[in-house]
Amino acid sequence: MLKCSECSRDLPEKEALVNKNEAGEQRIICPECFQKLTGVDYKTFAFRKENAKQTFWAVLFCLAATIYAFVEKGVEWGIGGIVLTILVYLFSSKVK
C-alpha cells in the first residue's frame, strides 16, 4: 500500500500515479488528486497521450511516403502526399 502525497489516502500500487511537482520532485498521487491538480481525469490523459504517439507515427509515415512519391512519381504525387499528410494530422489530432 502506498500513500497519496496530497490527501494521505492509502491506495494500492495499481492505482498509484507518479507525478512531478513544480520543483521537479516525484510524488505519488491518487487518480482523484490527479484530476484536481490537472483538471483532467487520468483515463482521458492517457488516451490523449496515446493518441499523440499514434499521430506522430502516422504523420511520420505519411511524410516518408510523400518523399518517396515525390522522388519516384513526380510533383503531382508529392503534392497529393502533402495534402494527405495534412489531413491525417488534422483528423487524427482531434480529441473529443
N, C-alpha and C positions, 0 to 999 in steps of 0.2 A: 504494500500500500504506500502511496505517495501522498504528500500534502500539497495542496494548491498554494502558491505563493501569495495570491491575492486574498482569497477568502478562508484559507486554512482548512478547507474541507478535505477529508480523506477520499482518495479516488484510486481505483485500480490502475495498473500500468497501461492497460488497454485504452483507457480514456484520457490519460495524461498527454498534454501537449507541451512541447518545448518552445518557449518564446524568448525573444531578446527584448530587453527594455531599452530606453533611450541611451543609457550608459554602455550598452553592448553586453551586459551581463545576462547569461542564460537563466531562465527561471521556468518552473513547471506550473502550468495553469490548467484549470478545468475548462471544458467547452463553453460553459456559461460565462466565465470570466473573459474568455477569448472573444465572445460576442459583445460583451460590454466594452472591452478595450478597442476592438476594431470596428464594431458596428455591423459585422457580417458573421453569420454562423459558420462553423468550421466546414460543414459539408459544401456550402456554396464556395468558400475559399478554395477548398481542394479541387472542386470542379473547375473553377476558373484557372487554377494553376495548371491542371492537366490540359485544359483547352489551349492555354498559351503554348505549352510544349508541342502539342499536335499542330497548331497553327504555324509555329516556327518550321517544323519539318515539312509541312505541306508547301509552304512558300519557298523553302529552300529547294525542294524537288521541282517545283514549277519553274524556278529560275534556271536550274540546271537544264531542264527540258527546253526552255526558251533559248538558252545559249546554243544548245545543240541544234534546234530548229533554225535558228538564225544562220549558223555556220553551214549546215547541210542543205537547207531548203530555200533560204533567201530571206529578204527583208519582210515580205508579207507574212511568212510564218513566224518570224521573230516578233513582229508587231502583234500578231494574234496571241503569241505566248505571253507577251507583256500584259495584254488585256486580261487574259485568263489568270495570270498571277495576281493582278489587282483584284479581280473578282473573288478569287479564292481567299485572299487576305481579308477583304471586306466582309464576306459572308461567314467565314469561319471564326472571325474575332468578335462577332456579335454575341453577347451573352444576355439572356433574358432572365 
